[in-house]
Amino acid sequence: MIEKLVPLFSSIPNILFVIASAVALLSAIFTVTRHNAVHALLYLVITMMAISLIFFLLGAPFAAALQIIVYAGAIMVLFVFVTMMLHQGEATIIQEKQLYQPSKSLGASVLCIILLAECLFLLSPLTGEEPLAAFSQAAQTTQTETLLLTGKAATNKAVTDKAVTISGTLASSATVSGATVSGNIGAREIGLTLFGPYLLLVEISALLLLTALIGAFHLGRRHQEGEL
Amino acid sequence: MIPQEFVLFFSLALFCIGVFGILVRRNLLFILISIEIMLNAVAVLFVAASHYHNNADGQIMYLLILTLAASEVAVGLGLLIQMYRRTHTLDVDRLSSMKG
């Protein structure tokens, strides 16, 4: 068990990951247990920032930036505005203390800890076997495909532009992944994929956002007396 | 390279904290916050998979989760405001007017 934990502290990105994930988990626990909604929201911002740092360590700078902009920026502003509208100082906190008593959450915490322990056992360094054979095998096959692709790109000049980009990026990541830092997946690759094979999903999410806009407008409207 | 098991463990732990929040809180605002935490846990998993498989698909899924979360928060907070206007409380147990 202890030997399995050693690689976690072997390099600086790993240590940063441990610190960031500890901060995220602690602040998430504080978020769900505070009585004051404003304090909970501030802890939630810390969680989002820690997760953003983890994205950065996982080689996803674009996702990290989006996490800050959308979650810690836009979504949090929505929450804070609603809290401003509904929060009435001491009265709300007293009411909330009646609604949520930490002593009464024993059952839920036991259930959640059982769930977590089960997941931990499935993943686990405890069983001693290779825990995620499928996961790492898939990663390895991707690596070999990468090598094949780069070989092709080197020999065959008539490959399409996209294949060149993909193999180029994968080649750079394949050469780097032997070192401590694996390749980054930047905004360029995401953009090419998003507006290539996933174009339909962009349209669907546009529809989703429009629906949400209309729904939120309708729900937030102040209804007249007698009208429903 | 960050070991995969630990990223998975982090994601699962975050998800369990979200489940815990939904189970113990009766305030609608906190239930929405817990849902946000759970969505974030899944997003971490997608970005991690994208990292270990060296392709961008996981981050596309992250973008979609982001869109979903934004819409969900907008509609959820609209419902929250309506609930407060009608019942003057955020206790979800008070929403029992359909009970017999």
Interface residues (C-beta under 8 A of the other chain):
Chain A: P7 L8 P13 N14 F17 V18 S21 A24 L25 A28 I29 T31 V32 A37 A40 L41 L44 T47 M48 I51 I54 F55 L57 L58 G59 A60 F62 A63 L66 Q67 V70 Y71 A74 I75 L78 F79 V82 T83 M85 L86 Q95 E96 L99 Y100 K104 S105 A108 S109 L111 C112 I113 L115 L116 C119 L120 L123 S124 P125 P131 L132 F135 S136 A138 A139 T142 Q143 T146 L170 S173 A174 S177 T180 S182 G183 I185 E189 I190 L192 T193 L194 Y198 L201 S205 L208 L209 T211 A212 L213 G215 A216 F217 H218 L219 G220 R222
Chain B: M1 I2 P3 Q4 E5 F6 V7 L8 F9 F10 L12 A13 L14 C16 I17 G18 V19 F20 G21 L23 V24 R25 R26 N27 L29 F30 L32 I33 S34 E36 I37 N40 A43 V44 V47 A48 S50 H51 Y52 H53 N54 N55 A56 D57 Q59 I60 Y62 L63 L64 L66 T67 L68 A69 A70 S71 E72 V73 A74 V75 L77 G78 L79 L80 I81 Q82 Y84 R85 T89 L90 D91
